[in-house]
Amino acid sequence: MKIAISVSNGFVSGPGEGDEVWIVEVEDHGNYKLIEQYENPARYAQQIRGVFMLRSLLDRGINTVILSEIGPPGYRWAAEKGIRIYIFEGRVEDAIKAFIEGKLTEAQGPTHGEHHGHYGHHDHHRHIEGFETYDFLKPYVSNGMAIADLGCGSGYYCNFFKDYASRLYCVDVDEAAINEVRRNFSNYGNVVILNEDITRASIPSNSIDLAFMSNVFHDIEDKEAAVREVSRILKPGGRLLIIEFKKDVVFGPPFKLSPDEVEQYFSREGFVREGYGDISPYHYMLVFKKVR
């Protein structure tokens, strides 16, 4: 049988973030051979990038794929088309061996609750250590806050913030992701859903107590504009929580930012770094305060 694998630097990747797609033919007696490699078409997609990778499999008559993660839109599309998904994090060779040995089980749902952030290239609200209970966010929220989840994807963190916010803005440029938010949160009177670019959102100036971005900032082309927009919407003394991938991990986007690199952007606009935390083996979170 033939299986497909999304690959980045020799490691299994997500459907929308892999640099290449490898087609492997699994033969009798546990042997296998690589029969095709091609550039992941998701690299040139603007929205729901993983679907472009999955569609390329059907074009080749392949309905089995190994991925490191899969979000709700990609999983639904794959399920509708009869594509079988197996999840593995690690080297491609180990993934193939685990598949041949029957150690991989077929995914029964998405691995995370988020479409990948503001620009859709990498998901990044994955259910890994530290992300299941929202505990790392609880010290920064209180009842009655005005909160903005910028690049909210399909609303994984909106689900947490809605229980605290007097008004919660869930903002994402991706229409498919925002439709997920509408399905889940449109009945909440304190939730405002905006299908907008976070560099020019319609949130009132000086109205937000807490802004939040998870695995979004690295994907924004005009980072200075994003910083200015966060500054515009935050009240004086308001805070920003920003989650990014650590630079030394193999998973996630090919372009990653160190904490110091992120801080350089925000310090120029009058933000002071108040805190840093390792919230998972792959992610860190910075806390900034708007001081001017």
SULQUISUL-V377805 format. One record per pair of residues at least 6 apart in sequence whose ideal C-beta (glycine too) atoms are under 6 Angstrom apart, sorted by the first residue. I is the first residue (numbers start at 1). J is the second residue. Records with the same first field share a line. If there is no record, write none. Layout:
I=J, J
This chain:
1=26
2=23, 25, 62
3=24, 64
4=21, 23, 57, 62, 65
5=22, 66, 92
6=13, 15, 18, 67
7=18, 20, 22, 92
8=18, 19
10=91, 92
11=91, 250
12=66, 68, 88, 92, 95
13=68
14=67, 68, 69
15=50, 53, 54, 67, 74
16=42, 49, 50
17=122
18=40
20=37, 40
21=38, 40
22=34, 37
23=35, 36
24=32, 34
25=33, 35
26=32
30=100
32=96
40=53
41=52, 56
42=49, 52, 53
45=52
47=120, 174
48=73, 176
49=120
50=74
51=74, 77
54=78, 83
63=82, 83
64=84
65=85
66=86, 88, 95
68=89
69=111, 126
70=85, 110, 111
71=110, 112, 115, 123
72=110, 154
73=115, 176
75=110
78=85
84=106
85=107
86=104
87=107
88=95
98=104
112=123, 125, 126, 127
113=156
114=123, 125, 153, 154, 156
115=153, 154, 177
116=122, 123, 124
117=124, 151, 153, 215, 216
118=151, 172, 198, 216
119=219
120=174
121=219
122=252, 253
124=215
125=156, 214
128=280
129=280
130=136, 279, 280
134=160
136=279
140=241
141=164
143=164
144=166
145=164, 165, 209, 210
146=167, 207, 208, 209
147=161, 165, 168, 210
148=169, 203, 208, 211
149=157, 158, 170, 212
150=171, 198, 213
151=172, 198, 213, 216
152=158, 170, 172
153=177
154=177, 180
155=181, 184
158=170, 185
161=168
162=168, 188, 191
165=190
167=190
168=190, 191
169=192, 203
170=181, 193
171=194, 196, 198, 201
172=178
173=197
175=195
178=195
181=193
182=193
185=191
199=222, 225, 226, 229
203=233
205=232
206=235
208=233, 234, 238
209=238
210=239
211=230, 234, 240
212=241
213=242
214=243
215=243
217=242
218=253, 255, 257
220=226
223=265
227=265, 266, 269
230=240
231=269
234=290
238=290
239=289
240=288
241=287
242=286
243=283, 285
244=257
245=252, 256, 282
246=284
247=256, 258
249=282
251=282
259=276, 286
262=286
263=273
266=288
270=291, 292
271=288, 290
272=289, 291
273=288
274=287, 289
275=287
276=286
277=285
278=284
279=285
